[in-house]
Amino acid sequence: MRNVLMAVIAAGIFYYIPISFFQKNKNIIIISVILFLLQLAVFIPGIGVVLNGAR
């Protein structure tokens, strides 16, 4: 339930940002999203272990 609430809040925030903002800053937004997803991948169990070869 908490994840659904967070998704609704995030959707509400992005709904009020004008589309022109995303069109002007699309390269910065894409790079930021990729970096954010890579940071989240650290917290997923097993991914870091497989990539680094550590146990």
C-alpha positions as CSV (number, residue, x, y, z in Angstrom):
1,M,0.0,0.0,0.0
2,R,2.9,2.3,0.8
3,N,4.3,1.9,-2.7
4,V,1.0,2.7,-4.3
5,L,0.8,5.9,-2.3
6,M,4.3,6.9,-3.2
7,A,3.5,6.3,-6.9
8,V,0.3,8.4,-6.7
9,I,2.2,11.3,-5.1
10,A,5.0,11.1,-7.7
11,A,2.4,11.0,-10.5
12,G,0.7,14.0,-9.1
13,I,4.0,15.9,-8.9
14,F,4.9,15.1,-12.5
15,Y,1.4,15.9,-13.7
16,Y,1.8,19.5,-12.7
17,I,5.2,20.0,-14.4
18,P,4.8,21.5,-17.9
19,I,5.8,19.4,-20.9
20,S,8.1,22.1,-22.1
21,F,10.3,21.5,-19.1
22,F,10.9,17.9,-20.2
23,Q,11.4,18.9,-23.8
24,K,14.1,21.5,-22.9
25,N,15.9,19.3,-20.4
26,K,15.5,15.9,-21.9
27,N,19.3,15.0,-22.0
28,I,19.8,15.9,-18.3
29,I,16.7,14.1,-17.3
30,I,17.7,10.9,-19.2
31,I,21.2,10.9,-17.6
32,S,19.7,11.6,-14.1
33,V,17.2,8.7,-14.4
34,I,19.9,6.3,-15.6
35,L,22.2,7.3,-12.7
36,F,19.3,7.0,-10.2
37,L,18.4,3.5,-11.5
38,L,22.0,2.4,-11.1
39,Q,22.1,3.6,-7.6
40,L,18.9,1.7,-6.8
41,A,20.4,-1.5,-8.3
42,V,23.0,-1.5,-5.5
43,F,20.2,-2.2,-3.0
44,I,18.7,-5.1,-4.9
45,P,20.1,-8.3,-3.3
46,G,22.3,-10.4,-5.6
47,I,23.1,-7.9,-8.3
48,G,26.2,-6.5,-6.7
49,V,27.4,-10.0,-5.8
50,V,27.0,-11.2,-9.4
51,L,28.7,-8.2,-10.9
52,N,31.7,-8.1,-8.6
53,G,32.2,-11.9,-8.4
54,A,32.3,-11.6,-4.6
55,R,30.5,-13.9,-2.2
